[in-house]
Each structure stands twice: as structure tokens, then as C-alpha cells.
């Protein structure tokens, strides 16, 4: 049963990568040299949230006028309150 699950997972993962590529290709490209708003969506664990904190700080430094919003679980949102 584990073998079948792994195979299905791998197939799903491959399909999602292909879909992501298609959506990226079809999405109109916008000028992001001066974004007005950025929305980050993180529903994973605390460690994953901690790992993106430097990226958020870099966004703040590179684009000081940009509004950065983060959608997160209640537990991980506490990391962003500072």
C-alpha cells in the first residue's frame, strides 16, 4: 500500500509542477520593481515561518513603501508581531 501511495504522490507532485509552469506562463507579467503590496500565504509550521523571516526583512529593506501582509496560522502569526 505504501508503494501505491508514494507513486500517486509522485504523480500528483509532477502534475502540480506542470500546472504551476502553465499558470506562470499564462499569467501576465507585471513590473515588480516597485510593488505596492505583497501577500505571503504560509499555513505551515513554526520552523517554516522562521525560515522566511529573513526574506520578509529583505523585502522591507528593498521596498520600504510596500505593504506586506501575511496570511498564517494563529500559532505562527505570533512570530510576525514584532
C-alpha positions as CSV (number, residue, x, y, z in Angstrom):
1,X,0.0,0.0,0.0
2,X,2.8,2.4,0.8
3,X,4.3,1.9,-2.7
4,X,1.0,2.8,-4.3
5,X,0.6,5.9,-2.1
6,X,4.1,7.0,-3.0
7,X,3.5,6.5,-6.7
8,X,0.3,8.5,-6.5
9,X,2.0,11.2,-4.5
10,X,4.8,11.4,-7.1
11,X,2.3,11.6,-9.9
12,X,0.4,14.4,-8.1
13,X,3.6,16.3,-7.4
14,X,4.6,16.1,-11.1
15,X,1.1,17.3,-12.2
16,X,1.2,20.2,-9.8
17,X,4.6,21.3,-11.1
18,X,3.3,21.1,-14.7
19,X,0.2,23.2,-13.6
20,X,2.4,25.7,-11.9
21,X,4.5,26.1,-15.1
22,X,1.4,26.5,-17.2
23,X,-0.1,29.1,-14.8
24,X,3.2,31.0,-14.7
25,X,3.4,31.1,-18.5
26,X,-0.2,32.3,-18.8
27,X,0.0,34.9,-16.1
28,X,0.5,38.4,-17.4
29,X,3.9,39.7,-16.2
30,X,3.8,42.9,-14.2
31,X,6.5,45.4,-13.3
32,X,7.7,44.4,-9.8
33,X,10.4,47.0,-9.5
34,X,8.2,48.9,-7.1
35,X,5.3,46.7,-5.8
36,X,2.5,48.4,-3.9
37,X,1.5,45.3,-1.9
38,X,2.8,41.8,-1.3
39,X,0.8,39.0,0.1
40,X,2.5,36.0,1.6
41,X,0.5,32.9,2.5
42,X,2.0,30.5,5.0
43,X,-0.1,27.7,6.6
44,X,2.8,25.5,7.6
45,X,4.7,25.1,10.8
46,X,6.7,27.4,13.0
47,X,10.1,26.3,11.5
48,X,8.9,27.2,8.0
49,X,7.7,30.6,9.2
50,X,11.1,31.2,10.9
51,X,12.9,30.3,7.7
52,X,11.1,33.1,5.7
53,X,11.6,35.8,8.3
54,X,14.9,36.9,6.6
55,X,13.1,37.1,3.3
56,X,10.4,39.3,4.8
57,X,13.1,41.6,6.3
58,X,14.8,41.8,2.9
59,X,11.5,42.7,1.3
60,X,11.1,45.5,3.8
61,X,14.6,46.9,3.1
62,X,14.3,46.6,-0.7
63,X,10.8,48.1,-0.9
64,X,10.2,50.3,2.2
65,X,6.9,51.7,0.9
66,X,5.4,48.3,0.1
67,X,2.6,47.0,2.2
68,X,3.5,43.4,3.3
69,X,0.6,41.2,4.5
70,X,1.0,37.6,5.7
71,X,-1.8,35.1,6.0
72,X,-0.7,32.5,8.6
73,X,-2.0,30.2,11.2
74,X,-2.6,31.8,14.6
75,X,0.4,30.0,16.2
76,X,2.9,31.1,13.6
77,X,1.4,34.6,13.3
78,X,2.8,35.4,16.7
79,X,6.3,35.3,15.2
80,X,5.4,38.2,13.0
81,X,4.1,40.6,15.6
82,X,7.4,42.4,16.1
